[in-house]
Amino acid sequence: MVPSIDKSNMYQILKDFHLQIQEAVKIANSFEFKNFDIQNVNKIIINGMGGSAIGGDLVRSYTLYETSIPIFINRNYRLPSFADENTLVIISSYSGNTEETNSAYAEAIYKNCKILCITSGGKVEETARKNNHNFVIIPGGLQPRCAIGYSFFTLLILLTKLGFIKDKSAEIHSVIAMVKENSATFSSLDEKVSPALQIAKELKGKLPVIYSSVDVLDVVNLRWRGQISENAKMLAFGNFYPEMNHNELVGWELNKEILKNIVVVFLKDVEDIARIQTRMSITEDIYVKLASAILTIKGEGKTLLERIFYLIYLGDWISYHLAVLNNVDPTPVDAINYLKNKLA
């Protein structure tokens, strides 16, 4: 039964996430590039904001030790100075009307970059049609953060078809199976059944501080923070190992009354560098004396992609259950809409 506070039925969108991935795979596999010369491409810039940028960020992080050319994520109005005619610029805007992304799109045209667009419509589609750019249309009607299946898997497969990434069909199918398998338990409103609800109850009324490695789960960390903010309407902070050991760690010394309200969440993967695992273990001894609680959550699955999406899917459900526990509708983002209206 969908909680009454969930007016837009995000519950069902999350439950059907495996279907979204399947649709994204179908869309990407059926897409045919037209007059797209990428022979001299030596770098990729993925442009997007919010939920649209996360898909590109995941591609960058997931393929970090595989791709032979650099992938840069641009969350800004302008392109970096190295963007040129040998740059593949990907414009990822779910609505198609993202202000910052459309600004970067205009600059990509001016710099004569190779351009590929992923959108559900809007101004991005208009510009792509006008300039005869390759563009992929994905289904609309969702909050951008709920469309991560489209923003990530569509992009991953397109870059595979272009030859920048090895084929990931087997890994993708394992993710679909994993999501489908965990849908019933994660979505359960019974605390004894759902690990997502159990964790949400531990985070309610607290300040989550999320720590992970910088190279394996960095984007998962970012996703958790964003989802808790947008869905549960509460702040969540985080940082990465080993960098935080060189600065933020010292910040745990004072303001002990504030620290008592923090729940430290460790996101871990079996592929975390051994020295990072050691650093986490040592510093946990510091947090345990100061924080309200320490939670350690590990990705489950045989492949890295499966483990990444296990944690993403779990985190999405945690943020959903937190919204219900906080008695707020997970879908509306009034503060963002207020800002957009003021900027208009």
C-alpha positions as CSV (number, residue, x, y, z in Angstrom):
1,M,0.0,0.0,0.0
2,V,1.4,3.4,-1.0
3,P,1.7,5.8,1.9
4,S,-0.9,8.6,1.7
5,I,1.8,11.3,1.9
6,D,3.2,10.1,-1.4
7,K,0.9,12.0,-3.7
8,S,2.8,11.4,-6.9
9,N,3.4,7.6,-6.2
10,M,7.1,7.7,-6.2
11,Y,6.7,4.3,-4.5
12,Q,5.7,2.7,-7.7
13,I,8.4,4.4,-9.8
14,L,11.0,3.0,-7.4
15,K,9.4,-0.5,-7.5
16,D,9.5,-0.5,-11.3
17,F,13.1,0.7,-11.6
18,H,14.1,-2.5,-13.3
19,L,11.6,-1.8,-16.1
20,Q,13.2,1.6,-16.6
21,I,16.6,0.1,-17.0
22,Q,15.2,-2.4,-19.5
23,E,13.6,0.5,-21.5
24,A,16.8,2.4,-21.4
25,V,18.7,-0.6,-22.9
26,K,16.1,-0.9,-25.6
27,I,16.3,2.8,-26.5
28,A,20.1,2.9,-26.6
29,N,20.5,-0.4,-28.5
30,S,18.0,0.7,-31.2
31,F,19.5,4.1,-31.7
32,E,21.4,4.7,-35.0
33,F,24.0,7.4,-35.3
34,K,23.8,9.6,-38.4
35,N,26.8,11.4,-39.9
36,F,28.8,11.2,-36.7
37,D,32.5,11.3,-37.2
38,I,34.4,10.7,-33.9
39,Q,37.6,9.5,-35.4
40,N,39.7,12.3,-33.8
41,V,37.9,12.5,-30.5
42,N,40.4,12.5,-27.7
43,K,38.2,13.6,-24.7
44,I,34.6,13.6,-23.6
45,I,32.7,16.3,-21.7
46,I,29.3,15.3,-20.3
47,N,27.2,18.3,-19.4
48,G,24.3,18.1,-17.0
49,M,22.9,19.2,-13.7
50,G,21.3,17.3,-10.8
51,G,19.8,14.0,-11.7
52,S,20.9,14.3,-15.3
53,A,24.6,14.8,-14.3
54,I,24.6,11.8,-11.9
55,G,24.3,9.5,-14.9
56,G,27.3,10.9,-16.5
57,D,29.2,11.0,-13.3
58,L,28.5,7.3,-12.8
59,V,29.9,6.5,-16.3
60,R,33.0,8.5,-15.5
61,S,33.5,6.7,-12.1
62,Y,32.6,3.2,-13.3
63,T,34.9,3.3,-16.3
64,L,37.7,5.3,-14.6
65,Y,40.3,2.5,-14.9
66,E,39.1,1.3,-18.3
67,T,38.7,4.2,-20.8
68,S,41.7,5.4,-22.7
69,I,40.4,9.0,-23.0
70,P,39.4,11.3,-20.2
71,I,35.8,11.9,-19.3
72,F,35.0,15.2,-17.7
73,I,31.6,16.1,-16.0
74,N,30.6,19.7,-16.5
75,R,28.0,21.1,-14.1
76,N,28.2,24.7,-15.3
77,Y,27.1,27.3,-17.8
78,R,30.5,27.3,-19.6
79,L,32.7,24.6,-21.1
80,P,36.3,24.3,-20.0
81,S,38.9,25.8,-22.2
82,F,40.1,22.5,-23.5
83,A,36.8,21.9,-25.4
84,D,37.5,21.9,-29.1
85,E,36.7,20.1,-32.4
86,N,38.2,16.9,-31.1
87,T,35.9,16.9,-28.0
88,L,32.8,14.8,-27.8
89,V,30.3,16.9,-25.9
90,I,27.3,15.1,-24.5
91,I,24.3,17.2,-23.5
92,S,22.3,15.4,-20.9
93,S,19.2,17.3,-19.7
94,Y,16.1,15.2,-18.7
95,S,13.7,18.1,-19.2
96,G,15.6,19.6,-22.1
97,N,15.3,23.0,-20.5
98,T,18.1,23.1,-17.9
99,E,19.5,26.6,-18.0
100,E,23.1,25.7,-17.4
101,T,23.2,22.8,-19.8
102,N,21.7,24.8,-22.6
103,S,24.2,27.5,-22.1
104,A,27.0,24.9,-22.4
105,Y,25.3,23.5,-25.5
106,A,25.5,26.9,-27.2
107,E,29.2,27.1,-26.5
108,A,29.8,23.6,-27.8
109,I,28.2,24.6,-31.1
110,Y,30.4,27.7,-31.2
111,K,33.5,25.6,-30.5
112,N,32.6,23.1,-33.2
113,C,32.6,20.2,-30.8
114,K,31.1,16.8,-31.7
115,I,27.7,16.8,-30.0
116,L,25.3,14.1,-28.8
117,C,22.2,14.9,-26.8
118,I,20.1,12.8,-24.4
119,T,16.8,14.4,-23.4
120,S,13.0,13.9,-23.2
121,G,12.4,17.1,-25.2
122,G,12.4,20.8,-24.5
123,K,15.0,23.3,-25.8
124,V,17.7,20.7,-26.1
125,E,15.6,18.7,-28.6
126,E,14.8,21.9,-30.5
127,T,18.4,22.9,-30.8
128,A,19.5,19.4,-31.8
129,R,16.9,19.3,-34.6
130,K,17.9,22.8,-35.8
131,N,21.5,21.9,-36.0
132,N,21.1,18.3,-37.2
133,H,22.8,16.9,-34.1
134,N,22.4,13.3,-33.0
135,F,19.9,13.1,-30.1
136,V,18.3,10.4,-28.2
137,I,14.8,10.9,-26.8
138,I,14.0,9.2,-23.5
139,P,10.5,9.1,-21.8
140,G,9.5,12.2,-19.9
141,G,7.1,12.7,-17.0
142,L,9.5,11.8,-14.1
143,Q,11.5,13.9,-11.7
144,P,15.1,13.9,-13.1
145,R,16.4,12.1,-10.1
146,C,14.0,9.3,-10.7
147,A,15.3,8.8,-14.3
148,I,18.8,7.6,-13.4
149,G,18.1,4.4,-15.3
150,Y,17.7,6.5,-18.5
151,S,20.5,8.9,-17.8
152,F,23.1,6.3,-17.0
153,F,22.3,3.1,-19.0
154,T,21.4,5.0,-22.2
155,L,24.7,6.9,-22.0
156,L,26.8,3.8,-21.1
157,I,25.4,1.8,-24.1
158,L,25.8,4.7,-26.5
159,L,29.5,5.1,-25.5
160,T,29.9,1.4,-26.0
161,K,28.4,1.6,-29.5
162,L,30.9,4.4,-30.3
163,G,33.8,2.3,-29.1
164,F,34.8,4.2,-26.0
165,I,33.7,1.5,-23.5
166,K,33.8,-2.3,-23.6
167,D,30.4,-4.1,-24.0
168,K,28.6,-4.3,-20.6
169,S,25.6,-6.3,-21.6
170,A,26.2,-9.1,-19.1
171,E,26.8,-6.6,-16.3
172,I,23.7,-4.7,-17.2
173,H,21.5,-7.8,-17.1
174,S,22.8,-8.7,-13.7
175,V,21.8,-5.2,-12.4
176,I,18.3,-5.6,-13.8
177,A,18.0,-9.0,-12.0
178,M,19.4,-7.6,-8.8
179,V,17.0,-4.6,-8.8
180,K,14.0,-6.9,-9.5
181,E,15.1,-9.3,-6.7
182,N,15.4,-6.5,-4.1
183,S,12.4,-4.5,-5.1
184,A,9.9,-6.3,-2.7
185,T,12.1,-6.2,0.3
186,F,13.5,-2.6,-0.1
187,S,9.9,-1.3,-0.7
188,S,8.3,-3.1,2.2
189,L,6.7,-1.0,4.9
190,D,7.6,-3.7,7.5
191,E,10.8,-2.9,9.3
192,K,11.5,-6.6,9.9
193,V,11.5,-7.1,6.1
194,S,13.1,-3.9,4.6
195,P,16.7,-3.0,5.4
196,A,16.0,0.3,3.7
197,L,13.4,1.1,6.3
198,Q,15.6,-0.1,9.1
199,I,18.4,2.3,8.1
200,A,15.9,5.2,7.5
201,K,14.7,4.8,11.1
202,E,18.3,5.1,12.3
203,L,18.8,8.3,10.3
204,K,15.5,10.0,11.2
205,G,16.1,13.2,13.2
206,K,19.9,12.8,12.7
207,L,22.5,14.4,10.4
208,P,23.9,11.7,8.1
209,V,27.6,12.1,7.2
210,I,28.5,9.7,4.4
211,Y,32.0,8.5,3.8
212,S,33.3,6.3,0.9
213,S,36.3,5.8,-1.2
214,V,36.9,8.4,-3.9
215,D,37.4,6.1,-6.9
216,V,34.7,3.3,-6.5
217,L,31.7,4.8,-4.7
218,D,32.2,8.5,-5.0
219,V,29.1,9.0,-7.1
220,V,27.1,6.7,-4.9
221,N,28.0,8.9,-2.0
222,L,26.9,12.0,-3.9
223,R,23.7,10.2,-4.9
224,W,22.8,9.3,-1.3
225,R,23.3,12.9,-0.2
226,G,21.2,14.3,-3.1
227,Q,18.4,11.8,-2.6
228,I,18.1,12.4,1.1
229,S,18.0,16.2,0.5
230,E,15.4,16.1,-2.3
231,N,13.2,13.2,-1.1
232,A,13.4,13.4,2.7
233,K,13.9,17.2,2.8
234,M,16.8,17.0,5.2
235,L,20.5,17.7,4.9
236,A,23.1,15.1,4.4
237,F,26.8,15.6,4.1
238,G,29.7,13.5,3.0
239,N,33.3,13.2,1.9
240,F,35.8,10.8,0.4
241,Y,38.7,8.8,1.6
242,P,41.6,9.3,1.6
243,E,41.3,13.1,1.1
244,M,39.2,13.8,4.2
245,N,42.0,12.2,6.3
246,H,44.1,15.3,5.4
247,N,41.6,18.0,6.6
248,E,38.0,17.1,7.6
249,L,39.2,14.5,10.1
250,V,40.5,17.3,12.4
251,G,37.0,18.8,12.5
252,W,35.8,16.0,14.7
253,E,37.6,17.6,17.6
254,L,35.2,20.3,18.8
255,N,31.4,21.0,18.9
256,K,30.8,17.7,20.6
257,E,27.1,18.5,21.2
258,I,26.6,18.8,17.5
259,L,28.6,15.6,16.7
260,K,26.2,13.7,19.0
261,N,23.5,14.2,16.4
262,I,25.5,12.8,13.5
263,V,25.2,9.3,12.1
264,V,28.3,8.2,10.2
265,V,27.5,6.1,7.2
266,F,30.3,4.1,5.6
267,L,29.7,3.0,2.1
268,K,32.1,0.2,1.2
269,D,33.0,-2.1,-1.7
270,V,35.2,-5.1,-1.9
271,E,37.3,-3.3,-4.5
272,D,38.2,-0.5,-2.1
273,I,42.0,0.0,-2.0
274,A,43.4,-1.9,1.0
275,R,45.0,1.2,2.5
276,I,41.6,3.0,2.3
277,Q,40.0,0.1,4.1
278,T,42.6,0.5,6.8
279,R,42.1,4.2,7.1
280,M,38.4,3.7,7.5
281,S,38.9,1.2,10.2
282,I,41.3,3.4,12.2
283,T,39.2,6.6,11.9
284,E,36.0,4.7,12.9
285,D,37.6,4.5,16.4
286,I,37.4,8.3,16.5
287,Y,33.8,8.6,15.2
288,V,32.4,5.9,17.5
289,K,33.2,8.0,20.6
290,L,31.5,11.1,19.2
291,A,28.7,10.3,16.8
292,S,25.3,9.0,17.5
293,A,25.9,5.9,15.6
294,I,28.1,4.2,12.9
295,L,26.5,2.4,10.0
296,T,28.6,0.3,7.6
297,I,26.8,-0.6,4.3
298,K,28.4,-2.8,1.7
299,G,27.4,-3.2,-1.9
300,E,26.2,-6.7,-2.8
301,G,26.8,-8.5,-6.1
302,K,29.4,-10.2,-8.2
303,T,30.2,-7.3,-10.5
304,L,31.2,-3.7,-9.6
305,L,28.2,-2.4,-11.6
306,E,25.8,-4.6,-9.7
307,R,27.3,-3.5,-6.3
308,I,27.1,0.2,-7.3
309,F,23.4,-0.1,-8.2
310,Y,22.7,-2.2,-5.2
311,L,23.8,0.8,-3.1
312,I,22.0,3.3,-5.3
313,Y,18.8,1.4,-5.2
314,L,19.1,0.9,-1.4
315,G,19.9,4.6,-0.9
316,D,16.9,5.6,-3.0
317,W,14.6,3.6,-0.9
318,I,16.2,4.8,2.3
319,S,15.5,8.4,1.2
320,Y,11.9,7.4,0.3
321,H,11.2,5.8,3.7
322,L,12.8,8.8,5.4
323,A,10.4,11.1,3.6
324,V,7.5,9.1,4.9
325,L,8.9,9.0,8.4
326,N,9.3,12.8,8.2
327,N,5.7,13.1,6.9
328,V,6.7,14.9,3.7
329,D,5.8,14.1,0.1
330,P,9.1,12.8,-1.5
331,T,8.3,14.2,-5.0
332,P,7.9,18.1,-4.7
333,V,11.1,20.2,-4.6
334,D,9.6,23.5,-3.6
335,A,12.9,25.2,-2.8
336,I,14.3,24.4,-6.2
337,N,11.1,25.6,-7.9
338,Y,11.2,28.8,-5.8
339,L,14.7,29.5,-7.0
340,K,13.9,28.8,-10.7
341,N,10.9,31.2,-10.5
342,K,13.0,33.9,-9.0
343,L,15.6,33.4,-11.7
344,A,13.1,33.5,-14.5
